[in-house]
Amino acid sequence: MLRAKPTSRLFALLLGLVTACQDHTRSEPSRGEPEQIAVLYVCGNGFDLQNRSPSPITVQYEVIGTSEEGELLLPPRPDQRTASTTRLITLHRGSLEVSFQGEALSPVSNSAVACSTGLAAEPRATRGEWTPAFAWPIVAVHLHLLPDGKVLSWGAVGTPQVWDPETGEFTTSPSTTQLFCSGHAFLPDGRLMVTGGHITEHHGLPDANVFDPAARAWTPVSPMRRGRWYPTSTTLADGSLLTLGGRDQQGSEVDLPEVWTGGGWRSLPGARRVVPYYPRMFVAPNGLVFYAGELQEAAYLDPAGSGQWTPVAGSNYGQRDYGSAVMYRPGKVMIVGGSDPPEGAPTNTAETIDLNGVSPSWRYTDPMSRPRRQFNATLLPDGRVLATGGTSAAGFSNPSGAVHEAEVWDPVSGRWSLLAPNRVTRVYHSTTLLLQDGRILHAGSGDGAHLPREVNAEIFSPPYLFHGPRPSITDAPEAVGYGQQIFLATPDAGQIVRMTLVRLGSVTHGFDQNQRFLELSFRRAAGGLMITAPARSDLAPPGHYLVFAVNEAGVPSMGRTVRVG
């Protein structure tokens, strides 16, 4: 066999020569044997082979050396069997993906495939498109979209970074607190409040820090009564900030919620309750804070006075350990994926609840195509929900079951659709963030659980970006009050059929603590659109949102940042 020259950290993998090629028109092979195919893996690249024909194929490979970061990963598919001792892959209908741990992979063409498998390239208009992975200075365990469109991130190792999507440049922003495993949400003025931080595993700091996007600087503020490691922070309807859950300096579970009032912290002794790490919390249209999981038992938290919990109907599935949740419309919440029991087999099920009703209850919606745990659910400009990353294998964060295909849920039809696969395995500590231009940043994975440190990121362009020219918003006010009408200038007013509002993202550990979605009423006017802001702060907590104009083809404009409230 030929040996390729190694890259700085990768050696060549040669997918060996075998005897015959598959044609999608051929019948099952004689004697029940899978047909075989010859494919060359190019040093340093990723590799993806798909089989949509009725007959299986066999790929034989040989590893010539290994990377310095680890061993070869062969993520299994439900319809793929591997025999690692003989290094043979029998691929039935499905996809085989090969990559090295810890490496940012470049795209690879299939020019080295010895014969056609009858496969056509997926159209971007139905599956979307991923960029190759590009370098990120740290593992982006925490990811935030700032009001100016830049992105703040930090992990367990290294200095917090601000990334400019337009230039690709990174700027460091040091903090005196170890911010790893903290909670966070945006304050009404656009500053990011960060609660807690890292001492050691399961031991949290009481620190509270505020990041000013304009100054690119951190300011310590009054600490909380107890430390918090893995808490959730939620911006309330009155602009204050609720922090809930986590473990303190001694490693004890924190049952006392606290509220940041702008000058200090107020405790809620009437609402003492132990909840799992990073509780999935949302401000509901009734002004209460809804606990959607991960526990099966849902509840409202009233942050007024000393605080109080009120039970709500529980999940039909059960506990959703490391599942994800979103408020996809005001008062309408989806919780999806995860596992019960913890570290058991992940589920593909999804449930929704409508908090606008008198007696809200969870109802199953269409399940995902892939079970997922350690993944992210992200709201898109068109109001759909994107699922990215994760694993389908049992265990805390088992990369052998890595899920690379993205998929999207439509609240109107209640159905999921599979999208294009990304290249890098992203499980525990992965993050996904909606950018100002409507693309999706997918980063992180590692900095824990003995997983490779993925110091890279990928960007996904959803199918809506390939449906034709984008409408534009040429001018918009910087702020709008509740119920107020404002004018947005656009030359494409006649094409616009929807105006949407998406709160800036602030995500970690599979949950965005800040994002939510709303539809806006509007009417056409000379030179643009008159839109009406949300009527109340319990529908849209005060802060910064992206406004998108969506045309008849479903294509969103660039988002314009507007402060609401």
N, C-alpha and C positions, 0 to 999 in steps of 0.2 A: 504494500500500500504506500501511497505517496504521503510524505510528511510536510505540512506547511510550516512556514516560519512562525514562531510564537509572537504574539503582541507583548506589551509590557507585563501583562498579568495573565494572559490567556494562551493556552495551547490549542492546537487544532483538534477538532473532532471530525472523524471521517465516517460518514454513514455508508456502510460497506456496499460493495457491488453484489447484486443478487441477480437472479436469472431472467426474470421476465417483467413486463410492464402490464399495468391494468388498464383496461378500456371499460368505460361505464356501460357499454352495450353488451358486454360478455356475460355469460351465465356463470353460476357457481363452478369453481374448479372441480376437476375430477378428484375422487377419493377424499373430498371434503377438506383438502388442503388450501390454506389461504394463498392467494397469488402474491407475488413479491415485486418490489420496486427498488430502484437504485436512486439514492439522493445524496448529494454532496453537501455537507455542512461546512460553511466557510469560516475560517478562524476569526473569532471575535464577534460574530454575528448571532442574532437570534435565528430560530428556525421554526416554521409552522407548516405542518402538512395536514391537509384536510381530505377526508374521504366521504363523499356523499353517494357513492354507488352501492348497490346491494351486496357486492362481494368484498370480503375482507382483504387487506393487504398486509404483508409482513415487511418490517424494516429491521435490518440488522446493522448494528453500529459498533464501533470500537472507539474507546476514549484513548487518545494519544496524549498523556499527561493530564493534569488537573489544574484548575486555577488556584492561586494562592489563597483565595477567600473560602474555598470549600469544594464540595463534590458536585457532580452533575445532578441537576434536578430534572425529574421526568414527572410532571404533574399528571396524575391519572385522570381519565374521564370515565363516566359510567359505562361507556361502551368500548373501553380500551383495557386490554389486559397486558400486564408486563411480566416478564420473567427476567429479573435482574441478574440472576446467575449466568444465564446464557446471553444476556444483552440482546434479546429479541423483543420487538414490539409487534403485537398483532392488533392492527387498527381496523375496527369495524366502522360503522358510520360515526363520524365524530372528528375530533381534532387532536393532534399530537403537537405539543410545544416543548421545546428544549431551550434551556438557558443555564448559565452559570450563576451560582449564588454571588451576591454582592456586586454584580457587574451591570453597568448601564449598557444596554444592547443597542446596536445599530440595526437599521432595517436590512432585510436580506431578500434578494430576488429569488425566484424559483428557476432561474436559468440553468441551474445544475441538475434539475430533475431530469432523469434519463428519458422519460416519456410522459405523455399526457395522461392524467387521471380523470379527464373529463370535467375538470373543475374550472369555473369562471370566477374572475375577480368579483368580490362583492361590491355593488354600487354604493358610493358614499352617501347617496341620498336616502338610503334605507338603513345603512349600518353605521354611518359616521366614519371618522378617521382619527387614529392616534398618531402623535408625533413619536419619533424615536426618543428614548430616555435621554435627558441632559443632566449635567452635573448640578447638584444642590449642595451647599457647603456643610449642611448638617442633616440629620434625620428629622424630617419635618413632622414631628409628633403632634405639634400644635400649629394650626394654620388659620390665618385671619385676613379677610379682605378689608383694607383700610378705605376711608371715604374717598381718597384720591385715586383709587384703583390699584395701588401697590399692595403687596402681600407681606405680612409679618409672620415669621415662623420661629420656632425653637424646638429643641429636643433635650435629651439627657446630657449630651456632650456638645460642647461648643457654645458660641455666643449667638444670641438672637440675631436674626437676619431680616432685612427688608429687601424684597425683590421687586424690581421694576419690570413688568411684563413687556413694556415697549422697548427698553434697551437691553434687557437681560442682565443688568448689573445688580450686584448685591452690595448692601451697606450694613455694617455691623451696628448693633444697638445694645450695648452691654447693660445688664441689670445686676444689682447687688444681691438679688434673691435668686436662688436656684428655682426657676419657674417650672421645671419639669413636673408633670402630673398635677397641675393647678387647674382651677376652673376659670371661666372668662366669659364676658359678654360686654357689649358696647353700651356706654352711657349715652344719654340723650344728646350730648354735645359732640359725639364722635370719638371721644377718648375710650380706650379699652381698659376695663377694670379686670384685674387678674387677682384671684383669691387663692391663697395657700401656696404650696410648693413642696419641694422634695428635701427630706433629711436623709432617710434611707428607705428601703422598700417598706411600704405600709406605715410610714411615719411622716407626718406632714407639718409644714410650717404654718404659723398663724398670720404670716405676712399678707398685706394687701398692697398692690402696686397699680399705678395708673400709667398707661402709655399714651403720650401725646403724639398723634401722627404728624402734626405740623412741625414740632420741634425734634421728632425722632428721639424722644428722651423719656425715661422712666422717672416717676415720682413716688416714693413710698408714702402711704397714708396710714391712718390709725389701724393697727392690727386687729384681727378678730379675737374673740375671747378664747377660742381653741384653734389649734392647728388643723389643717385640712389637706389631705392627700387623696386625689380623685373626687373632688366635689363638683357640683354643677352650679353655675351662676345664671340667673334669669333676670332680665330687665323687666320691671313691673310696669303697670299701666300709669302709675304716678311718677315714673322716672327713677324710683329707687331700685335697688338691686338685691335680690334674694340669693343667699348662698346656702346650700343644703348638702348634707352627706359628707363622706370622706372619713379619714382617720387622723387622729391628732398626734402630738409629739410623742406620746407614750404608746402609740399604736392602737389606741382604743377607738371604737366606732363613735362618731360624733352624731348624737341624736338631736342636737339643738340647732334649729335654723337661725340664721342671723340676716338682718337686712341693713344694707348700706344706705344711709339717709342723706349722704352728701358731706356730712361733717363727722360722722362716726357710725358705730354699729348698734343696732337695736336687736335684742334677743327675742325669740318667740317661745317662752317656756311652756305655753299651752299646746304646742305642736311638736313636742318631743317624739321622735320616731327614728328608728334605725332603718335605713334604706341601703340597697347595694351601691357600689361605686358608680359614679356618674349617672345619677337618676335622670330619666328622660322627662323633663319638665317643660310645660307650656302655659302661657297666660291664656285663659279662656275668655270667651265673650261675656261671661258673667263677672269678670274681674278677679276670679279665683285663679289659683295656679294648679294645673292638672298634672298629676303624676301618672304617666302612661306605662311605666315599667322601669326596670326589667322584671320586677316581681309580678306575679299574676294579678295581685290585688291592686286595682287602680283606685285613685282617691283625689279629692280636691283639698288643697291647702289654702286656708284663708289667712293672709299675712297681716290682717288688721289686728290691732291690740296685741294680746299675748299669743295669738295664732290658734288655729284649730283645724283638724283634719275631718273630712266627711267622706265616707266610703262611696265608691262608684263601682258598677259592675265590673268583674274581673275578666281577664283575657280567657277566651275559649281554649287556646293552646296550652297556656301555662306560663311559667317563667321563661323569659327570652334572654338568656344570658349572652351578652355581647351581640344582641340584635341591634337594630337601629330604628329610629322613629322620626317622623316629621309632622308638622301641622301644615297640610297641603292646601287648606282653605281655612278661613277663620272658624275656629271651633271644630274642625274636622282633622282628626289625627289618624295616621297609619303607624302601626308597629309591625315589624317584619324581620324574619330570620331569627338568628340566635339559636339557643339550644336549651332544652329542659330534659334531664338535669344538666347543670353546668358541666362543660367538657364532654357532654354526650354528643350524639350525632346531630349536626345542624339541621334545621328545618328550612324548607322553602316557602312555608306558609306566611300569609300576611293578613292582618285584621285592621279594620277601620272602626272608628267610633265618631258619632256626631254629637258634640257637646251642646248643640243648639236645641236639642230635644228636651222633653220633660224628664224622661227616664232613659238616659243614654246607655247603650250597650254595645259591646264589640260584635262585629260581624266579619266573617271570612270574606275576603275578596280573592281574585285570581292569584294562585301561587306563582312565585318566581320559577323560572326554568331550572335554576340551580339552587340547591340549599346553600346558605351562606352564614358564616359566623366571622366576626372580626372584619366587617365591611362597613361601607358608608352609604347612607341614603341622602341624596342631595336634590333640592328643589331647582327646577329649570325655569327659564324665563316664560315658557309656555304653560307652566303649572304642572307639568308632569314630574315624576319622581325617578331619579336615576340611581341605580344600584351599581357599585363598583367594588371590585376586589373581594377579599375574604377567602374562606376555605370551606369546603364541603366535607372535610374529614373530621372525625371525632378527635377530641383533645383540646387543650387550651388554645393553641394556634398552630395547627399542623399544616406545614406548607406542602405536604404531599397531596393534599386535596385542593390546591390553589385554584381559584376561579378567576379566569382572565376575561371572559366575556362580560361586557357591561350589559345591563338590560334596563328598560324604562317602563314605568307603570303610568297608564293614562287614567285619571280619575273619572273621565266621562264614560269610557267603556269598561273600566275595571280590569283591563287586561295588561299583561306584560309582553314586551317584545324584545328579542335578543338583538344586541348591537355588536359592533366590532370588538375583538379582544385586544387588551393592552399587552405589553411585552414582559413587564417585570412582575414577579410574584409580590403581592402586597397584602399582608395579613395584619397581625397585631402591630399597633402604632402606625397604621396607614391613615391617610387623611385625604379628603376630596373637597374641593372648593369651587363654587361658581365664580368666574372672573367677570369683570365689567363688560367684556366684549362678547359674553355668552358662551365662551369656551369653558372647559372644565379642567382644573389643575388636580392631578392625582399624584400623591407623593408619599414619602415615609415608608414605614415597615422596618422593624428592628429596634435597636436601643433597648433590648430586653428579650426575655423568653428564649435566649440562646439562638436568636434568629440573625441572619445576615443584616448588616447595617446598610440600608438602601439610601445612599447619599446621592439621590437622583430623583427626578420627577418626570412625568409625562403629561401631555396636554391632549384632551379629547375634544374634537370638533363634532358636536352632535349632528344628526342628519339634517336638522333645520337650517344649518349653514350651507347646505348644498342644494337648496330649493329655489335658487335664483337670487337676484340682487337684494341687498338689505335696505330696508327703509332707514331714514335718518331722522334724528332729532337735532336740529341745528341750534336751538336755544331753549333753555329752561331755567326757571328760578331756582335759587339755592335752597329755599325753604318754603313750606306750606303748612298752614294751620289746619286743624281737624275740620272737615266739612267745607273747607275753602275751595273755590275754583281758581285754577291757574291756567295760563296759556303756555303751550309748548309749540314752538315753531318747527314746522316740518314741510318740505316740499312734497311729501308723500301722503298727505292727509286723506286723499281719496281712496288709498289702498289699505288704510289701517282698519282692522276689524276688532282688535283687542288692545287694551292698555293694561299692563300688569305691573305689580310692585313687589319686589323681592328684598327682604331685609339682608344686610350684609352678613356674610357667614363668619362664624367663629367656632371651629370644629376641632375635636380631639376624641380619641377612643370610640370612634364609630357614631358620634353624636354631635350635631351642630347646635350649640347652646344659644344661638342668636337668630338663625334664619327662619323666615316664615313668608308666606305668599298671599297676595290679595289681587283680585280683579278690580279695576277702576272704571267707573262710569265716565263717559266722555261724549262730546259732540264735536262735529267738524265746524271750523270757523275759518275766516279768511286767513290764509297763510299758515294754518296749523290746526291745533286741537285745543279745546277747553276740557280739562279733566277735573274731576271732583275728588278731593282727598278723602281718605277714610273718615267716617263720622266720629269715631271714638277711639280713645287710647287703649281700650281693652281689645279692640280689633287690630290695632297697629301701635304697639308700645312706642313711645317717643324715641327718635333716633334717625339714623341714615338708612335710606333704601335706594335700590336701583329701580328706575322707571324704564320700562321697555315698551316700545310700540311694535305690535306684531301685525304683519300684513296677511292678505288672503291666502298666501302660500305657506303660512306658518313661520315665516322668517322673522326673527326679532331684530330690532335695531341694536346698536350699541347702547348699553345702559347708561343713563344719566343719573348721577347721585343727587338726591334731594333729601333734605332734612324734614322729617314729618313731626309735627307737634311743637 
